[in-house]
Amino acid sequence: MQSCYRRWENRDRWYEASIGPDLFGQLTLTCRWGSLRSARGGMQCRPLTGTAEAERLLQALSRRRERHGYRVVADLA
């Protein structure tokens, strides 16, 4: 897994997750979230140990977003 991007939306909010190398080559999970109606939002970066951890975390994020009523609007692997 070199890089991956996924975006979820519900009626009012959006959530994005991307996996890719940072400036130092470390594999990183970057999550961004916000409101569709305002400029409020946030971002979090998390270093990963490898592709197995990246795939596990992305699957967990997908399950959580879908349980909270989000739907996938973009999925680029």
DANORLIN-V997570 format. One record per residue. N is the residue number from 1. PHI is phi as a letter, one per 30 degrees, with the letter a starting at -180 (999 if undefined). PSI is psi in radians with two decimals (* if undefined). OMEGA is omega in degrees with one decimal (NA if undefined). Layout:
# DANORLIN-V997570
N/PHI/PSI/OMEGA + N/PHI/PSI/OMEGA
This chain:
# DANORLIN-V997570
1/999/1.87/177.6 + 2/d/-1.01/177.4 + 3/b/2.70/-176.4 + 4/a/2.55/178.8 + 5/b/2.35/176.5 + 6/b/2.44/179.1 + 7/b/2.36/177.2 + 8/b/2.61/174.1 + 9/b/2.62/165.9 + 10/b/-2.82/-174.6 + 11/d/-0.60/-172.5 + 12/c/-0.32/-170.5 + 13/b/2.85/175.5 + 14/b/2.76/-179.6 + 15/b/2.30/179.1 + 16/b/2.55/174.0 + 17/b/2.32/176.5 + 18/b/2.51/178.8 + 19/b/2.26/179.6 + 20/a/3.07/-179.8 + 21/d/2.55/173.0 + 22/d/-2.94/-177.0 + 23/d/-0.36/-178.6 + 24/c/0.08/178.5 + 25/i/-0.02/178.6 + 26/d/2.29/176.4 + 27/d/2.25/-171.8 + 28/b/2.46/171.5 + 29/c/2.13/178.2 + 30/c/2.16/178.8 + 31/c/2.36/177.1 + 32/b/2.54/179.8 + 33/b/2.78/178.9 + 34/a/-3.05/-178.8 + 35/c/2.49/174.7 + 36/d/-0.23/-175.3 + 37/c/-0.15/179.7 + 38/b/3.12/-179.1 + 39/c/0.15/-178.5 + 40/d/2.54/178.7 + 41/l/-3.00/-179.1 + 42/a/3.09/-178.8 + 43/a/2.56/176.9 + 44/b/2.39/176.4 + 45/c/2.45/-179.2 + 46/b/2.12/177.2 + 47/d/2.55/-178.0 + 48/c/2.69/-179.8 + 49/d/-0.34/-179.7 + 50/l/-3.07/-176.3 + 51/d/-0.54/179.0 + 52/d/-0.76/178.0 + 53/d/-0.69/179.5 + 54/d/-0.82/179.8 + 55/d/-0.70/179.5 + 56/d/-0.78/179.9 + 57/d/-0.67/179.0 + 58/d/-0.69/175.9 + 59/d/-0.73/178.3 + 60/d/-0.71/176.7 + 61/d/-0.74/179.9 + 62/d/-0.80/179.5 + 63/d/-0.77/-178.9 + 64/d/-0.79/-179.8 + 65/d/-0.76/-178.3 + 66/d/-0.63/176.4 + 67/d/-0.50/-178.9 + 68/c/0.22/173.3 + 69/i/0.18/177.7 + 70/d/2.74/173.3 + 71/b/2.61/-179.2 + 72/d/2.25/177.5 + 73/c/-0.28/176.7 + 74/a/2.34/-179.7 + 75/b/1.75/-179.4 + 76/c/2.10/-178.6 + 77/c/*/NA
